[in-house]
């Protein structure tokens, strides 16, 4: 009986393929809370990163310090209607931020070419809605990124940490088994999505949410600062459940080789 082979790589967008440091969602969330009279920190904003954006707002308001600040501002706990209002404000700001941060992560175009050479299908999921990323997808295509499938958070109810969006990729790309897929993401929510779908998972650490630095800010660090920052970023994701952790997508190919080896030995995620 022939052993199963790796068939597909399903990638996240912000912090994985584009927007080094995952800056676009950060700026948008901080802005809508500031407009609402509630100051939130970058650290607080990044905690729910990777989830669907309305759920992200909901989880921010569940943080005790943010909820306390909200009640001080409005004299009552936040309501579901407040979440809806914040989400409506988020959409146009988020689109602007995404468009400003649509540069691909260095090496992403070369990775796509190498994945094609390996006859691997390329899927993708995101915590963004379809409306939010139309411009980003067009820009990404111009930069050499054209996946076989894109499933957004609003197209898969319960996505992230649920498996719905990842599984829609499997169905759309006609992959025989989830064990033949690798999910690549920069957030714990995205890794949980892959694990819940029964896939191999790879966390990218330095290009995304765990690091949080733009490419310019990262390159401006001294070598010692990079080592210290890298160590801190890896610690943030080491317990997320990923089968592998790598710096960024440029380190992905050796992982794919190892997963192929493990499949041949009969191992499963």
C-alpha positions in Angstrom: 0.0 0.0 0.0 1.4 3.4 -1.0 2.0 5.7 1.9 0.1 9.1 1.8 2.0 12.1 0.6 1.8 15.7 1.5 -0.8 17.4 -0.8 -1.5 20.9 0.4 -0.2 23.9 2.4 -2.8 26.2 3.9 -1.4 29.6 4.8 -2.6 32.5 6.9 -2.3 36.0 5.4 -1.3 38.9 7.8 1.9 38.1 9.6 2.5 35.0 7.5 2.3 35.9 3.8 1.9 39.7 4.0 2.2 42.5 6.5 5.4 41.6 8.3 4.7 42.0 12.0 1.0 41.9 11.5 0.6 45.6 12.0 -2.7 46.2 10.1 -5.1 44.6 12.5 -3.3 46.1 15.5 -3.6 49.7 14.3 -7.3 49.3 13.4 -8.4 47.9 16.7 -6.5 50.4 18.8 -8.0 53.2 16.8 -11.6 52.2 17.3 -11.2 51.7 21.0 -9.4 55.1 21.3 -12.3 56.7 19.4 -14.7 55.1 21.9 -12.7 56.8 24.7 -11.0 53.6 25.9 -7.2 53.4 25.7 -5.9 49.9 25.0 -2.3 48.7 24.7 -0.6 46.8 21.9 -0.2 43.8 24.2 -3.9 43.8 25.1 -4.9 44.2 21.4 -2.7 41.3 20.3 -4.1 38.7 22.8 -7.1 37.6 20.6 -5.2 38.1 17.3 -6.1 35.6 14.6 -9.7 35.3 15.5 -12.6 36.6 13.4 -12.7 40.4 13.9 -16.0 40.8 15.7 -15.0 38.0 18.0 -11.7 39.8 18.5 -13.5 42.9 19.7 -15.6 40.7 22.0 -12.6 39.0 23.5 -10.9 42.4 24.1 -13.9 43.6 26.0 -13.7 40.4 28.1 -10.3 41.4 29.4 -10.8 42.8 32.9 -8.7 45.9 32.5 -10.5 46.9 29.2 -13.9 46.1 30.6 -13.1 48.3 33.7 -12.0 51.2 31.5 -15.2 50.8 29.4 -17.4 50.9 32.5 -15.6 54.0 33.8 -16.2 55.7 30.4 -19.9 54.6 30.0 -21.1 53.8 33.5 -22.2 50.3 32.5 -20.8 47.0 31.2 -20.3 46.7 27.5 -23.2 45.2 25.5 -23.5 43.1 22.3 -24.8 46.3 20.6 -21.5 48.0 21.6 -19.6 45.2 19.8 -21.7 45.6 16.7 -21.1 49.4 16.8 -17.3 48.9 17.2 -17.3 46.4 14.3 -19.1 48.7 12.0 -16.5 51.4 12.8 -13.7 48.8 12.3 -14.4 47.7 8.7 -13.5 50.9 6.8 -10.5 51.6 9.1 -9.3 48.0 8.7 -9.6 48.1 5.0 -7.4 51.2 4.9 -4.8 49.6 7.2 -4.8 46.3 5.2 -4.2 48.2 2.0 -1.3 50.1 3.6 0.3 46.9 4.9 -0.2 44.6 1.8 3.5 44.2 1.0 4.4 40.5 1.0 6.7 39.0 3.5 10.1 38.7 1.8 10.4 35.4 0.1 6.7 34.6 -0.1 6.7 34.7 -3.9 9.6 32.3 -4.1 7.9 30.0 -1.6 4.8 29.9 -3.8 7.0 29.0 -6.8 8.7 26.2 -4.9 5.4 24.8 -3.6 4.2 24.7 -7.2 7.3 22.8 -8.2 6.5 20.2 -5.5 3.0 19.9 -7.0 1.4 21.1 -3.7 -1.9 22.9 -3.7 -1.9 26.2 -1.9 -4.9 27.3 0.3 -5.4 30.1 2.7 -7.5 31.3 5.6 -7.8 34.6 7.5 -9.5 36.3 10.4 -10.5 39.1 8.0 -13.8 39.2 6.1 -13.9 39.0 2.3 -14.8 42.7 2.0 -11.7 43.6 4.0 -9.2 41.8 1.9 -10.3 42.3 -1.7 -7.6 45.0 -2.3 -5.0 42.9 -0.5 -5.6 39.9 -2.6 -5.3 41.9 -5.8 -2.0 43.4 -4.5 -0.7 40.0 -3.5 -1.5 38.5 -6.9 0.5 41.3 -8.5 3.4 40.4 -6.2 3.3 36.7 -7.2 0.9 35.2 -4.6 -2.1 33.5 -6.2 -3.4 30.6 -4.0 -5.8 28.0 -5.2 -8.3 28.8 -2.4 -9.0 31.7 -0.1 -11.6 31.3 2.8 -12.3 34.3 4.9 -13.7 34.3 8.5 -17.2 35.4 7.4 -17.4 32.5 5.0 -16.9 29.8 7.6 -19.0 30.1 10.8 -17.0 29.1 13.9 -13.6 29.5 12.1 -10.6 30.1 14.3 -10.1 28.3 16.6 -12.7 26.1 14.9 -11.7 24.1 11.8 -14.4 25.3 9.4 -12.2 27.6 7.2 -9.4 25.1 6.9 -11.8 22.3 6.1 -13.5 24.4 3.4 -10.0 24.6 1.8 -9.7 20.8 1.9 -13.0 20.3 0.2 -12.5 23.1 -2.4 -9.0 21.8 -3.4 -10.2 18.1 -3.3 -7.5 16.9 -0.9 -8.0 13.2 0.0 -7.2 13.6 3.7 -6.6 16.3 6.3 -3.5 14.5 7.4 -2.0 15.5 4.0 -2.3 19.2 4.8 -0.1 21.6 6.6 -1.6 24.7 8.3 0.9 27.7 8.6 0.0 30.6 10.8 1.5 33.3 13.1 -1.2 33.1 15.8 -2.4 30.6 18.4 -5.9 30.8 17.1 -4.7 29.9 13.6 -2.6 27.0 14.9 -5.6 25.7 16.9 -7.6 26.0 13.6 -5.2 23.6 12.0 -5.0 21.2 14.9 -8.8 21.1 15.2 -8.9 20.3 11.5 -6.5 17.3 12.0 -3.7 18.9 10.1 0.1 19.3 10.6 0.7 22.8 11.9 3.6 25.3 11.6 3.8 28.5 13.6 5.8 31.4 12.1 7.2 33.4 14.9 9.2 36.4 13.8 7.1 37.7 10.9 3.9 37.9 12.8 1.9 38.6 15.9 4.3 37.1 18.5 7.1 39.4 17.4 4.9 42.4 16.3 7.8 44.3 14.7 7.6 45.7 11.2 10.3 44.6 8.9 12.0 48.0 9.2 11.9 47.8 13.0 13.2 44.2 13.0 16.1 45.1 10.6 17.0 48.1 12.8 17.8 45.9 15.8 21.3 44.9 16.7 22.2 41.2 16.5 21.9 40.9 20.3 18.6 42.7 20.3 17.3 40.3 17.6 18.4 37.3 19.7 16.6 38.6 22.8 13.5 39.6 20.8 13.4 36.3 19.0 13.7 34.3 22.3 10.7 36.3 23.8 8.6 35.8 20.6 9.3 32.0 20.6 8.3 31.8 24.2 4.9 33.3 23.4 4.1 30.6 20.8 5.9 27.6 22.3 2.8 26.3 24.1 0.3 27.0 21.2 0.4 23.4 20.1 2.1 23.7 16.8 4.0 20.7 15.5 6.8 23.0 14.4 7.9 26.6 15.1 10.0 28.5 12.5 11.2 32.1 12.1 9.1 32.7 9.0 8.0 31.1 5.7 11.5 31.1 4.3 12.2 28.3 6.8 9.2 26.2 5.8 10.6 23.9 3.1 12.7 21.7 5.5 9.6 21.3 7.7 7.6 20.1 4.6 10.4 17.6 3.9 10.2 16.3 7.5 6.4 16.0 7.4 6.6 14.1 4.1 9.1 11.7 5.8 6.9 11.3 8.8 3.9 10.5 6.6 6.0 7.8 4.8 6.7 6.3 8.2 3.0 6.1 9.0 2.9 9.0 11.4 -0.1 11.3 11.6 -0.6 14.8 13.1 
